[in-house]
Amino acid sequence: MTQPTLLLIDGFNLLSRGYFATSYGRSDDQLSKNSDGLYTNALRVFFQKLMNLIHEHDVTHAAVAWDVKREDSVRRQYAPTYKETRNDLPAPLIEQYETCTRILEDMGILQVTVPPYEADDAIGALSCQWSNRNDGRCLIYSNDRDLLQLLDERTTQIIASKKGEILYTHTHFEEEYGITPTQWIDVKALLGDKSDNIPGCPGVGEKSALPLIQQYGSVEGVYNQLETGEFDPAYKRYQKKLIAGRESAILSKKLATIICEIPDLEDTDFTTYTFEMDHERVESVFQSVELKIKLHTTLL
């Protein structure tokens, strides 16, 4: 019997990477379209990768998680500037998102959007439930390293790199960073994240953030140690910066924490996430939008 395997795809992460990889240096007029004038450059990458993943990893259950608009994110409730530095999405990418959702629906692949939560939160809620309730594995497909905090014995993140895809496990993480995956949140709380406009603790960079969490366990542990007056002299140069940036670091931890308890996803019925490849149906869907997708082959 095939081991149950849940594939969770960060939709915008894959679609936007496919779009920018195939549109660099090109005007909108130079992007590939079908005979109806619909843009297809990102769709080809998205669906080829989806087919490859389902085949290569014997996927039995699948879902694509989509973000809400950044201004609708729950994190805007306590951080009005969250993600405000991001540029607007190009019109051809927005169009392909709309086409992508229609194709996925026609294929029978479940899509998850849960306002005001983001795709990371939906993936977190689903992966945690799957890990707690199933003997099978969960595969998260995304290059977003925020999701590393979700790694556990049953949850692996598939990360694309120039050398190929990496099945990155909690063991890989612990060996590389010397902390647990959940402590990744604390590292990010100190470092911040420019792409999401998460401030972190100003003045604390990569050389100190990870060692501080390795030594003190958490952001709270760092500040508790500062209060005792027994802070390691090796970090003396950061004391004033840490003290001044305390509120910012605490807020950043809240922003960086993936929300795994979402009321609308409580007691998820994973039978609705089951996906069985119907080749005729899938090929018909791709042909309807003139997408040339090779099944069971790797996209070069």
C-alpha positions in Angstrom: 0.0 0.0 0.0 1.3 3.5 -0.9 2.3 5.6 2.0 0.0 8.6 2.3 1.8 11.7 1.2 0.4 15.2 1.4 1.8 17.8 -1.0 1.3 21.4 0.1 2.3 24.0 -2.5 2.9 27.7 -1.8 1.0 28.9 -4.8 2.3 32.4 -5.3 5.8 31.3 -4.5 5.9 28.8 -7.4 3.8 30.9 -9.8 5.8 34.1 -9.3 9.2 32.3 -9.5 8.0 30.8 -12.8 6.8 34.1 -14.0 10.0 36.1 -13.2 12.3 33.3 -14.5 10.6 33.4 -17.9 10.0 37.1 -18.2 13.3 38.6 -17.3 14.4 41.1 -19.9 11.2 40.8 -21.8 8.3 43.2 -22.3 4.7 42.0 -21.8 4.3 41.7 -25.5 7.1 39.2 -25.7 5.7 36.8 -23.1 4.1 33.6 -24.3 0.3 33.6 -24.9 -2.2 31.1 -26.2 -4.5 31.7 -29.1 -7.0 33.4 -26.8 -4.4 35.9 -25.8 -4.0 34.5 -22.3 -0.5 34.7 -20.8 1.0 31.3 -20.2 4.7 31.7 -19.4 4.3 31.2 -15.6 1.5 28.6 -16.0 3.8 26.3 -18.0 6.4 26.3 -15.2 3.8 25.9 -12.5 1.9 23.0 -13.9 5.0 21.2 -15.2 6.4 21.3 -11.7 3.1 20.2 -10.2 3.0 17.2 -12.4 6.6 16.3 -11.7 6.1 16.6 -7.9 3.0 14.4 -7.9 4.8 11.7 -10.0 8.2 11.8 -8.3 6.9 11.7 -4.7 3.9 9.3 -5.1 1.6 12.0 -3.9 -1.8 10.8 -2.6 -3.1 14.1 -1.3 -2.5 17.6 -2.5 -3.5 21.2 -2.1 -2.3 24.6 -3.3 -2.4 27.4 -0.7 -2.9 31.0 -1.9 -2.1 34.3 0.0 -4.7 36.9 0.7 -4.0 40.5 -0.4 -1.2 41.9 1.8 -3.5 44.6 3.1 -6.0 41.9 4.3 -3.4 39.9 6.2 -4.1 39.3 9.9 -0.6 40.7 10.6 -1.6 44.2 9.4 -3.8 44.4 12.5 -0.8 44.8 14.7 1.8 45.9 12.2 0.3 48.4 9.6 3.6 48.5 7.6 3.8 44.8 7.2 4.8 44.0 3.6 4.1 47.5 2.5 7.5 47.8 0.8 6.6 45.1 -1.8 5.9 46.2 -5.4 2.6 45.6 -7.0 2.3 42.4 -9.0 2.6 42.7 -12.8 -0.7 42.5 -14.7 0.4 39.3 -16.7 1.1 37.5 -13.4 -2.2 38.5 -11.9 -4.0 37.2 -15.0 -2.1 33.9 -14.8 -3.0 33.5 -11.1 -6.7 33.8 -12.1 -6.2 31.3 -14.9 -4.2 29.0 -12.6 -7.0 28.8 -10.1 -9.5 27.8 -12.8 -7.2 25.1 -14.1 -6.6 23.6 -10.7 -10.3 23.5 -10.0 -10.9 21.7 -13.4 -8.1 19.2 -12.5 -9.7 18.5 -9.1 -6.8 19.8 -7.0 -8.0 21.5 -3.8 -7.1 25.1 -3.2 -6.9 26.8 0.2 -7.4 30.5 0.9 -8.4 31.4 4.4 -8.8 35.2 5.0 -7.2 36.9 6.9 -4.5 34.3 7.1 -1.7 33.9 4.6 -0.6 30.9 2.6 2.1 30.1 5.2 -0.5 30.0 7.9 -2.7 27.6 5.9 0.3 25.4 5.1 1.2 25.5 8.8 -2.2 24.5 10.0 -2.6 21.7 7.5 0.9 20.3 7.9 0.6 20.3 11.7 -2.7 18.5 11.6 -1.4 16.0 9.1 1.7 15.3 11.1 -0.3 14.7 14.3 -3.0 12.6 12.7 -1.3 10.6 10.0 1.5 8.1 9.6 2.4 9.5 6.2 4.7 12.3 5.3 4.0 15.9 4.4 5.9 17.7 1.6 5.9 21.5 1.5 7.0 22.9 -1.8 8.3 26.5 -1.5 11.6 28.4 -1.5 10.3 30.5 1.4 12.6 29.8 4.3 10.1 31.1 6.7 8.4 27.7 6.4 11.5 25.9 7.9 9.9 26.4 11.3 7.3 23.8 10.3 9.8 21.0 9.8 9.3 17.9 12.0 9.8 14.1 11.7 7.0 13.8 9.1 7.3 17.2 7.4 9.9 18.0 4.8 10.4 21.1 2.7 11.3 20.8 -1.0 13.6 23.7 -1.8 14.7 24.4 -5.4 18.4 25.3 -5.9 20.8 25.7 -8.9 22.0 22.1 -8.2 18.5 20.7 -8.1 15.8 20.2 -5.5 16.7 19.5 -1.9 14.4 17.5 0.4 15.2 19.5 3.5 14.4 17.7 6.7 14.4 18.7 10.4 17.6 16.7 10.7 19.2 18.8 8.0 18.1 21.9 9.7 19.4 21.0 13.1 22.7 19.9 11.7 23.1 23.2 9.7 21.9 25.6 12.4 22.3 23.9 15.7 18.8 24.8 16.9 15.3 23.3 16.5 13.1 24.4 13.6 10.7 26.2 16.0 13.7 28.3 17.2 14.0 29.6 13.6 11.3 32.1 14.6 13.5 33.6 17.3 16.4 34.0 14.8 14.1 35.8 12.5 12.8 37.9 15.3 16.3 39.3 15.8 17.3 39.4 12.1 14.0 40.8 10.7 13.1 40.4 7.1 13.3 43.2 4.5 11.1 41.5 2.0 8.2 41.4 4.5 9.2 44.7 6.2 9.7 42.9 9.5 12.1 45.2 11.5 13.9 42.7 13.7 16.3 44.1 16.3 18.2 47.0 14.6 22.0 46.4 14.8 21.8 42.7 15.4 22.9 40.8 12.2 23.5 37.3 11.0 26.8 37.0 12.9 25.1 37.4 16.2 21.4 36.4 15.8 21.9 32.7 15.4 24.6 32.4 18.1 22.4 34.3 20.6 19.5 31.8 20.0 21.9 28.9 20.1 23.1 30.0 23.5 19.9 31.4 25.1 17.2 29.4 23.4 14.8 32.2 22.5 14.3 35.9 22.2 12.8 35.8 25.7 15.8 33.9 26.9 18.1 36.6 25.6 16.2 39.4 27.4 15.9 37.4 30.6 19.7 36.9 30.6 20.2 40.6 30.0 18.0 41.4 33.0 20.1 39.1 35.3 23.2 41.0 34.5 25.0 37.8 33.5 25.0 38.3 29.8 27.9 36.7 28.0 30.7 39.3 27.5 31.2 38.0 24.0 28.0 39.9 23.1 28.8 43.0 25.0 28.8 45.2 21.9 25.1 44.2 21.2 23.7 44.9 24.7 22.6 48.5 24.1 21.2 47.5 20.6 19.2 44.6 22.1 17.8 46.7 24.9 16.8 49.5 22.5 15.3 47.0 20.1 13.4 44.9 22.6 9.9 45.9 21.5 10.8 45.6 17.9 12.2 42.1 18.4 9.1 41.0 20.3 6.8 42.3 17.6 9.0 40.7 14.9 8.7 37.3 16.6 4.9 37.7 16.4 5.1 38.6 12.8 7.5 35.8 11.9 5.4 33.1 13.7 3.3 31.0 11.4 -0.2 30.6 12.8 -1.0 26.9 12.9 -4.4 27.2 14.7 -6.9 28.5 12.2 -10.6 28.0 13.1 -11.7 27.3 9.5 -9.1 24.5 9.2 -9.8 22.8 12.5 -10.5 19.1 12.2 -9.7 19.1 8.5 -11.1 16.1 6.6 -8.1 15.1 4.6 -10.1 12.7 2.4 -11.2 15.8 0.5 -7.5 16.4 -0.3 -7.1 13.1 -2.1 -5.8 13.3 -5.6 -5.7 10.5 -8.1 -4.2 11.2 -11.5 -6.8 11.0 -14.3 -4.5 11.4 -17.3 -7.4 12.0 -19.8 -8.9 14.7 -17.6 -5.6 16.4 -16.9 -4.5 16.3 -20.5 -7.9 17.7 -21.6 -7.6 20.6 -19.1 -4.1 21.5 -20.3 -5.2 21.3 -24.0 -8.1 23.6 -23.3 -5.6 26.4 -22.5 -3.0 25.2 -25.0 -0.4 24.3 -22.3 2.1 21.7 -23.4 2.9 19.9 -20.2 4.9 16.6 -20.2 3.6 14.2 -17.7 6.1 12.2 -15.7 9.1 14.1 -17.0 11.4 16.5 -15.2 11.3 20.2 -16.3 14.8 21.2 -17.4 
